[in-house]
Amino acid sequence: MTHRFAARRTTARRTALTAALALASVTLLACSAVVTERTGASGPGAAGSGPAGGESPYDLTTGSLDGRPHIDPIPEAVAALEASGFEPVESGTLTVALGGAGTPPTSFFAEDDSQTIIGSDPDFASLIAEGLGLEYAPENVAWADWPLGIESGKYDLALTNIGVTEERKDLFDFATYRDAVMGFIVAADSEVERIEEPADVSGLKVVVGSGTNQERFLLDWFAQNEAAGLPPGEAVYYDDTAAGLLALTSGRADASIIPYSLAKFQETTLGETRVVGSFNSAYPVTGQVGAATARGNGLVEPVAIVFRELIDSGVYAEVLARWGQEDEAVSESLINPPGLPRP
């Protein structure tokens, strides 16, 4: 099955991803995803250019589209969509918000085409559209913009590494497809060997995203240290992944919290950092990442049906293996499971 994607324009500001991930050497500019699928096949292990002239175990170019799995429409999902009353933003099309200037290997711009979004989230988004019998229309969306875009009906669905939370469930429905795992990383030459409990971050400067689930987790650990009479630690904030990585490798920070898949990606491709711990970002519950749509619009059940078929058929595992995310696999897609508790 082959699709042609229409050009779409967004105003999302791209970040300087290159220093962090060595994917390119230019500042990313605002644009939309303009993608044309390719036919043919190349193995999922095809390597693109890696950091510092080396090789990556992933294909970071538009060539990765050749290995993207495809499926035929799933009758049960198509029937559920027709019965749901859901009306796409554009008839016959599934408009999906993706984080193009996001984090490999989940969602990022191809290094040879700054308008093509590749990674596991685009793979899943394409498969969802195919399973529902719709054309796939990807949109590059800044993280801060997906909630309003979904609420206002600008996008049908958002796949941008969104963790399920109880607060988000007030406005959005979720069909889950990955565990919400975060990783602690340190510089390759750091003396820190493991971070598994609050005492392990005592006195450390830890890079973390502002307003994120992981920030709440880290601040709770700091509070536990303070209650135990230990130096609590310090949260450090940067605007983008590249700046945070530079702070870590230059010694201005001791550790950083980033998505686990990105942590392993950086460890494998850059060799400048090590993964020293991980945790579920929705602690104390076992949280998951979900495809988000507007609450009660009828789309979530058909999407969950597609995910379940992908899991049962093995295509789901194929996508995760393409991007080294096997550790985040789930056994079933759940609709609105328990998420990060309210503050």
Beta strands, then each sheet from edge to edge (+ up, - down):
strand 1: 93-98
strand 2: 108-110
strand 3: 113-118
strand 4: 135-140
strand 5: 157-159
strand 6: 172-179
strand 7: 181-187
strand 8: 205-207
strand 9: 234-236
strand 10: 255-259
strand 11: 273-280
strand 12: 288-294
sheet 1: 4+ 1+ 5+
sheet 2: 2+ 3-
sheet 3: 6+ 12-
sheet 4: 9+ 8+ 10+ 7- 11+
end
